[in-house]
Amino acid sequence: MTVFCPLPGGVLAFRIVVRGTSEPLPGDNRRFARAAAIGTARLKSGDLTLPGTLQNVGAGGVFLSTHLLIEIGEQGVLTVATPDGEIAVRVQVVWIRYSNHLDGPGMGLRFEDDPAEFLAATRP
């Protein structure tokens, strides 16, 4: 559904999408499908450790829901705990969602390593 909001000097149009849809939005540059992810995670970048929750995951990366954000281009190691121990993968921040977003803040992270083991451990 597209919603139009009149503003001084123009009209703002935006699209509302029901969660769970696999239909990409116009301008969505994802190359891989996304699936719901489970679990808490932590991103270590330099001296910083950022706790968060995995929101979705795909073959190319993951979205980490977190209130602590680092800059686009920063690299780090994303770690999740599993029943068999911890799994870590190197990632790079490729986009940021700030706290004013309806779904809350977080970061889109691109995998820099082979994500096969990470993906197997984080998908429901």
Secondary structure as UniProt FT lines:
FT   STRAND          2..7
FT   TURN            8..9
FT   STRAND          10..15
FT   TURN            19..20
FT   TURN            26..27
FT   STRAND          34..36
FT   STRAND          40..45
FT   TURN            46..47
FT   STRAND          48..58
FT   STRAND          61..65
FT   TURN            72..73
FT   STRAND          75..82
FT   TURN            83..84
FT   STRAND          85..97
FT   TURN            99..100
FT   TURN            102..103
FT   STRAND          106..111
FT   HELIX           116..122
//
